[in-house]
Amino acid sequence: MMNDSVLEDRIIAYVLGTLSAAERAEVEAITSRNSEAAALLSEYQASLYGYTAVTTPRRSAPAAAEAAFRARLAEFSGTTSAPAKPNSRLSTRRVVYALAAAIITLVLGVLVLFRPSTNPTAAILGDANAVRVAFAPQGEGSPEGALTFVTVKGRAEGVIVAALPLISDEWDYQLWFIDEEAIHSGGVFPATTESYLVTIPEAGRAYTLGVTIEKRGGVAQPSGSPIFAAQLPALP
């Protein structure tokens, strides 16, 4: 039997349409016999009414070396030449993904402001002082989509809000925290439009954030160049 925190996460994912058939059936079974769970489901459905998730074709992993990975991050930071002008068609679609991610972050944040929760993901998204960092696609070869990283000063956790294309079951999206000393894995996360809790290597420290596509389960170090990157400022 799942606890309240896990059930709340599962209901959110159910409303966003990101569960498997078996997981959806499990949620439906619980809400059919549990009035509180049914009321929670109705609350999220009402809040997210009209939202439509966007998906795009599958994409295989890029193949490059760590040197290329760091070079792309340096380019993102402005130490090398500017990236190529994006294709207008891709840019328009990325705007749609960015809006999707922003809607999810905003709606979940508003919900938890009026409905206190012990769920750490909900607590971060609902914090009025949360820092929200948007990822930028790294070149025209990056998949269409949007990512936002949300964290709160003093916390060693952050939340990824993802709106990315589905990829083959053989691959995962993987988050990286990069500083002057090392590249730290932030773990793998799902492509679908939902929130995902990750651990920050050192709370309050500034990092460059990078995302790559890696073999299922993740790897110790990135095998290719980042497809998305962002700058997380120091939060002393």
FIDO-819974 format. One record per residue: x, y, z of N, C-alpha, C in turn; residue in three letters. Coordinates in pm, whole numbers, padded with zeros to 5 digits, always signed. Layout:
N
XYZXYZXYZala ...
//
This chain:
236
+00086-00119+00000+00000+00000+00000+00089+00124+00000met +00072+00214-00097+00157+00332-00105+00116+00436+00000met +00217+00513+00050+00187+00614+00150+00126+00738+00082asn +00085+00837+00166+00015+00954+00114+00100+01034+00017asp +00231+01046+00047+00319+01125-00039+00334+01061-00176ser +00355+00929-00177+00368+00857-00305+00237+00861-00382val +00125+00847-00311-00006+00850-00377-00030+00986-00441leu +00006+01093-00372-00013+01227-00428+00068+01244-00556glu +00195+01198-00554+00278+01204-00675+00215+01124-00787asp +00163+01006-00753+00104+00917-00855-00023+00980-00914arg -00101+01047-00831-00223+01112-00880-00188+01227-00974ile -00084+01306-00939-00040+01414-01027+00001+01357-01162ile +00081+01249-01160+00125+01186-01284+00006+01130-01363ala -00094+01080-01291-00215+01028-01357-00286+01139-01433tyr -00301+01254-01368-00370+01367-01432-00293+01415-01554val -00159+01411-01545-00075+01457-01657-00061+01352-01767leu -00115+01230-01743-00111+01126-01845+00024+01061-01864gly +00105+01053-01757+00242+01001-01770+00259+00861-01710thr +00151+00799-01665+00161+00666-01605+00142+00557-01710leu +00194+00439-01677+00169+00323-01762+00025+00275-01739ser -00021+00184-01824-00157+00133-01810-00178+00067-01674ala -00078-00008-01628-00090-00076-01499-00096+00025-01384ala -00013+00131-01393-00013+00233-01288-00145+00311-01287glu -00199+00340-01406-00328+00409-01412-00438+00325-01349arg -00435+00195-01377-00534+00105-01320-00523+00101-01168ala -00401+00109-01116-00380+00108-00972-00439+00234-00909glu -00415+00350-00972-00470+00476-00920-00622+00473-00924val -00679+00423-01034-00824+00417-01048-00886+00325-00942glu -00815+00216-00912-00866+00124-00810-00866+00190-00672ala -00761+00265-00642-00752+00331-00512-00858+00440-00500ile -00872+00523-00604-00968+00634-00597-01113+00585-00597thr -01136+00464-00648-01273+00410-00650-01320+00369-00511ser -01225+00340-00420-01263+00294-00287-01217+00390-00175arg -01147+00496-00213-01096+00590-00114-01146+00730-00149asn -01238+00782-00069-01301+00911-00101-01202+01027-00096ser -01105+01021-00005-01007+01129+00005-00918+01131-00119glu -00876+01012-00166-00795+01003-00287-00875+01051-00408ala -01003+01015-00412-01089+01058-00523-01104+01210-00524ala -01116+01270-00406-01130+01416-00396-01001+01484-00441ala -00887+01426-00403-00758+01482-00445-00742+01476-00596leu -00783+01363-00655-00778+01348-00800-00864+01454-00868leu -00983+01474-00817-01074+01574-00875-01015+01714-00865ser -00948+01740-00753-00887+01872-00732-00779+01900-00836glu -00691+01802-00859-00585+01820-00958-00642+01826-01100tyr -00741+01744-01128-00801+01746-01262-00864+01882-01291gln -00929+01939-01192-00992+02070-01211-00887+02178-01233ala -00775+02168-01160-00670+02270-01170-00595+02262-01302ser -00581+02142-01355-00504+02123-01478-00592+02107-01601leu -00721+02141-01586-00814+02126-01699-00768+02210-01818tyr -00770+02149-01933-00735+02221-02055-00590+02208-02094gly -00506+02157-02001-00364+02140-02036-00345+02017-02122tyr -00268+02029-02227-00240+01916-02317-00090+01898-02329thr -00042+01781-02295+00100+01752-02310+00134+01731-02457ala +00255+01772-02496+00300+01759-02634+00416+01661-02638val +00410+01567-02728+00519+01472-02745+00568+01477-02888thr +00694+01433-02909+00754+01434-03041+00822+01300-03066thr +00870+01275-03190+00928+01145-03221+01047+01110-03133pro +01076+00982-03125+01189+00935-03044+01322+00976-03106arg +01426+00979-03019+01558+01024-03063+01663+00937-02995arg +01766+00898-03069+01873+00817-03012+01974+00907-02942ser +02066+00846-02867+02162+00924-02790+02273+00980-02878ala +02324+01101-02845+02437+01154-02919+02564+01082-02877pro +02666+01081-02962+02792+01014-02931+02905+01115-02941ala +02970+01144-02830+03083+01237-02828+03166+01206-02706ala +03263+01289-02673+03350+01264-02558+03330+01370-02452ala +03392+01347-02335+03377+01444-02226+03433+01579-02265glu +03539+01580-02348+03596+01707-02392+03493+01790-02467ala +03415+01723-02551+03311+01793-02626+03203+01843-02532ala +03174+01763-02430+03074+01801-02330+03114+01932-02261phe +03239+01938-02214+03285+02059-02146+03295+02176-02243arg +03331+02149-02368+03340+02256-02467+03205+02320-02491ala +03098+02237-02498+02964+02290-02518+02919+02372-02397arg +02957+02327-02277+02922+02402-02157+02995+02536-02154leu +03122+02534-02199+03197+02660-02207+03132+02754-02306ala +03083+02698-02417+03014+02778-02517+02887+02839-02459glu +02816+02759-02382+02693+02807-02317+02724+02921-02221phe +02839+02913-02154+02876+03015-02056+02929+03142-02121ser +02946+03139-02255+02988+03259-02326+03136+03274-02343gly +03213+03165-02320+03358+03175-02333+03406+03142-02473thr +03316+03096-02561+03353+03070-02699+03251+03138-02788thr +03253+03105-02916+03164+03171-03010+03019+03142-02979ser +02930+03232-03024+02786+03217-02998+02730+03101-03076ala +02624+03035-03025+02562+02923-03095+02495+02968-03222pro +02473+02871-03310+02410+02901-03438+02269+02950-03418ala +02221+03031-03514+02085+03082-03507+01988+02967-03517lys +01894+02953-03424+01802+02839-03426+01704+02846-03541pro +01660+02728-03581+01557+02718-03683+01426+02771-03627asn +01355+02859-03700+01235+02923-03648+01126+02823-03617ser +01113+02716-03697+01011+02615-03672+01037+02545-03539arg +01165+02510-03513+01200+02444-03388+01180+02539-03271leu +01214+02668-03292+01199+02764-03183+01054+02777-03142ser +00964+02779-03239+00822+02789-03207+00776+02671-03124thr +00820+02552-03161+00780+02434-03085+00839+02437-02944arg +00962+02489-02933+01024+02495-02801+00950+02592-02711arg +00894+02697-02769+00812+02790-02691+00694+02716-02632val +00633+02626-02712+00519+02548-02663+00561+02461-02546val +00678+02396-02557+00727+02312-02448+00757+02397-02325tyr +00817+02513-02345+00850+02600-02232+00723+02642-02158ala +00618+02677-02234+00492+02713-02173+00432+02596-02096leu +00446+02476-02153+00393+02357-02085+00461+02338-01950ala +00594+02347-01949+00669+02329-01824+00633+02439-01724ala +00619+02562-01774+00585+02674-01685+00447+02657-01624ala +00350+02609-01704+00215+02588-01654+00214+02486-01541ile +00287+02375-01562+00290+02270-01460+00352+02324-01331ile +00467+02394-01343+00533+02448-01225+00442+02546-01151thr +00376+02635-01227+00289+02735-01166+00169+02672-01098leu +00102+02580-01168-00019+02520-01113+00012+02439-00988val +00118+02358-00992+00152+02279-00874+00192+02370-00759leu +00262+02481-00790+00300+02575-00686+00179+02638-00620gly +00082+02681-00699-00041+02742-00645-00117+02642-00560val -00123+02517-00606-00197+02416-00531-00139+02396-00392leu -00006+02385-00383+00051+02357-00252+00050+02480-00161val +00039+02600-00218+00027+02719-00134-00102+02714-00052leu -00207+02661-00113-00337+02655-00046-00365+02518+00014phe -00277+02424-00011-00295+02289+00043-00161+02239+00096arg -00128+02265+00224+00001+02227+00281+00030+02079+00260pro +00158+02048+00233+00195+01910+00207+00332+01881+00265ser +00352+01756+00311+00482+01713+00360+00567+01660+00247thr +00514+01656+00128+00588+01608+00011+00698+01708-00023asn +00829+01668-00024+00937+01765-00050+00928+01827-00188pro +00883+01751-00288+00867+01808-00422+00764+01920-00420thr +00649+01895-00359+00544+01995-00351+00590+02115-00268ala +00666+02090-00162+00714+02198-00077+00806+02292-00153ala +00894+02238-00236+00987+02320-00314+00911+02399-00420ile +00823+02333-00493+00748+02400-00599+00656+02509-00544leu +00610+02490-00421+00518+02585-00363+00582+02695-00281gly +00716+02693-00269+00785+02795-00189+00789+02927-00266asp +00740+03034-00203+00735+03165-00270+00874+03218-00301ala +00977+03170-00230+01114+03218-00250+01197+03123-00335asn +01133+03025-00397+01206+02928-00478+01277+02995-00595ala +01393+02940-00630+01470+02987-00745+01440+02895-00862val +01398+02953-00974+01363+02874-01093+01460+02907-01205arg +01526+02803-01258+01627+02821-01362+01582+02746-01488val +01572+02816-01599+01531+02754-01725+01654+02706-01802ala +01646+02584-01855+01753+02530-01938+01744+02586-02080phe +01859+02601-02146+01863+02644-02285+01907+02527-02372ala +01841+02503-02487+01885+02397-02578+02022+02430-02634pro +02104+02329-02653+02240+02350-02698+02255+02315-02846gln +02217+02407-02932+02232+02387-03076+02109+02326-03139gly +02107+02328-03273+01991+02279-03346+01974+02128-03336glu +02080+02056-03293+02069+01912-03278+01999+01869-03151gly +01969+01965-03063+01901+01932-02938+01755+01898-02966ser +01697+01807-02887+01555+01775-02907+01467+01892-02869pro +01348+01894-02924+01252+01998-02887+01198+01967-02748glu +01188+02068-02666+01138+02046-02532+01176+02159-02440gly +01144+02144-02313+01175+02246-02214+01203+02181-02080ala +01293+02244-02003+01328+02196-01870+01340+02315-01776leu +01295+02297-01654+01313+02397-01550+01365+02328-01424thr +01463+02390-01359+01515+02339-01232+01471+02435-01123phe +01410+02381-01018+01357+02463-00908+01420+02418-00777val +01470+02514-00700+01526+02480-00570+01502+02595-00473thr +01535+02573-00347+01514+02672-00242+01644+02687-00164val +01678+02810-00130+01799+02837-00053+01802+02752+00073lys +01917+02687+00097+01934+02607+00217+01896+02462+00201gly +01835+02426+00087+01794+02287+00066+01895+02216-00023arg +01913+02088+00005+02004+02007-00076+01929+01929-00183ala +01803+01969-00209+01724+01905-00314+01677+02012-00413glu +01648+01964-00532+01587+02048-00634+01486+01965-00709gly +01405+02032-00789+01302+01963-00866+01321+01994-01014val +01327+01889-01095+01327+01903-01240+01182+01897-01287ile +01140+01998-01363+01010+01994-01429+01038+01974-01577val +01001+01857-01629+01042+01818-01764+00925+01814-01861ala +00952+01861-01981+00858+01849-02093+00943+01817-02216ala +00981+01691-02226+01075+01648-02330+01015+01536-02415leu +01073+01514-02535+01025+01404-02619+01051+01269-02554pro +00963+01174-02577+00987+01037-02534+01101+00979-02615leu +01183+00896-02552+01293+00830-02621+01283+00680-02599ile +01368+00605-02669+01366+00459-02660+01388+00414-02516ser +01332+00299-02482+01349+00243-02348+01495+00211-02316asp +01581+00209-02418+01722+00179-02396+01799+00300-02343glu +01735+00417-02341+01805+00541-02305+01729+00617-02196trp +01803+00703-02124+01746+00791-02023+01803+00931-02039asp +01726+01031-01996+01782+01165-01978+01857+01166-01845tyr +01976+01225-01843+02054+01230-01719+02098+01373-01691gln +02084+01414-01563+02121+01548-01518+02263+01547-01461leu +02337+01657-01486+02473+01671-01435+02489+01806-01365trp +02562+01805-01252+02602+01926-01182+02752+01943-01206phe +02792+02054-01268+02932+02073-01306+02990+02191-01231ile +03106+02170-01166+03180+02279-01105+03325+02273-01154asp +03412+02354-01095+03551+02357-01141+03626+02228-01113glu +03576+02150-01019+03648+02032-00975+03600+01901-01037glu +03473+01891-01066+03420+01762-01110+03286+01777-01179ala +03243+01667-01243+03109+01656-01299+03035+01555-01213ile +02928+01599-01147+02852+01514-01056+02720+01473-01122his +02688+01346-01112+02561+01300-01166+02446+01340-01076ser +02339+01392-01138+02217+01422-01065+02113+01313-01083gly +02153+01204-01150+02062+01093-01171+01981+01107-01300gly +01911+01001-01335+01827+01002-01454+01687+01047-01417val +01614+01099-01516+01478+01145-01490+01391+01118-01612phe +01260+01109-01593+01170+01077-01704+01152+01192-01800pro +01118+01159-01925+01098+01261-02027+00966+01333-02012ala +00871+01267-01951+00734+01317-01954+00714+01439-01866thr +00605+01509-01889+00579+01635-01822+00534+01614-01678thr +00632+01602-01589+00604+01587-01447+00722+01637-01367glu +00706+01652-01237+00815+01697-01151+00892+01578-01097ser +01024+01599-01075+01111+01489-01033+01215+01544-00936tyr +01222+01487-00815+01311+01535-00710+01453+01481-00731leu +01554+01571-00722+01694+01530-00734+01773+01589-00617val +01889+01531-00590+01977+01577-00482+02088+01664-00538thr +02108+01780-00479+02216+01871-00518+02344+01827-00444ile +02459+01815-00514+02581+01767-00447+02617+01847-00322pro +02609+01980-00331+02641+02066-00216+02543+02182-00215glu +02461+02190-00113+02359+02294-00105+02423+02433-00105ala +02365+02524-00182+02411+02662-00185+02521+02693-00283gly +02583+02591-00341+02695+02613-00434+02645+02640-00575arg +02721+02720-00650+02687+02747-00790+02730+02630-00877ala +02644+02593-00973+02675+02485-01067+02629+02522-01207tyr +02701+02468-01305+02646+02462-01440+02569+02331-01448thr +02446+02337-01494+02364+02217-01508+02365+02173-01653leu +02382+02046-01675+02380+01991-01810+02291+01867-01816gly +02234+01841-01932+02152+01721-01952+02202+01649-02077val +02221+01519-02063+02261+01435-02176+02163+01318-02189thr +02173+01247-02300+02098+01122-02317+02197+01008-02301ile +02170+00920-02204+02263+00811-02171+02191+00677-02172glu +02271+00570-02164+02214+00436-02158+02124+00423-02034lys +02024+00340-02047+01924+00324-01941+01990+00299-01806arg +01945+00373-01705+02001+00360-01572+02108+00462-01540gly +02161+00528-01645+02261+00632-01624+02404+00581-01624gly +02497+00674-01631+02640+00643-01635+02713+00729-01533val +02841+00693-01506+02919+00765-01406+02964+00902-01456ala +02993+00913-01586+03036+01038-01647+02967+01052-01782gln +02940+01175-01827+02868+01194-01953+02945+01137-02072pro +02872+01074-02162+02934+01014-02280+02926+01105-02403ser +02855+01216-02391+02839+01305-02504+02819+01449-02461gly +02798+01535-02559+02776+01677-02533+02638+01700-02473ser +02622+01806-02395+02491+01835-02336+02390+01880-02441pro +02266+01839-02425+02160+01883-02515+02084+02001-02455ile +02095+02017-02322+02039+02132-02252+02139+02174-02144phe +02145+02305-02114+02233+02353-02008+02170+02474-01940ala +02213+02498-01817+02163+02611-01739+02266+02649-01634ala +02252+02769-01578+02341+02814-01472+02262+02827-01342gln +02300+02747-01242+02240+02757-01109+02328+02849-01024leu +02278+02965-00981+02362+03057-00904+02388+03007-00763pro +02490+03062-00700+02518+03029-00560+02404+03084-00474ala +02364+03006-00375+02256+03047-00284+02307+03037-00141leu +02400+03127-00102+02461+03118+00032+02362+03150+00143pro 
//
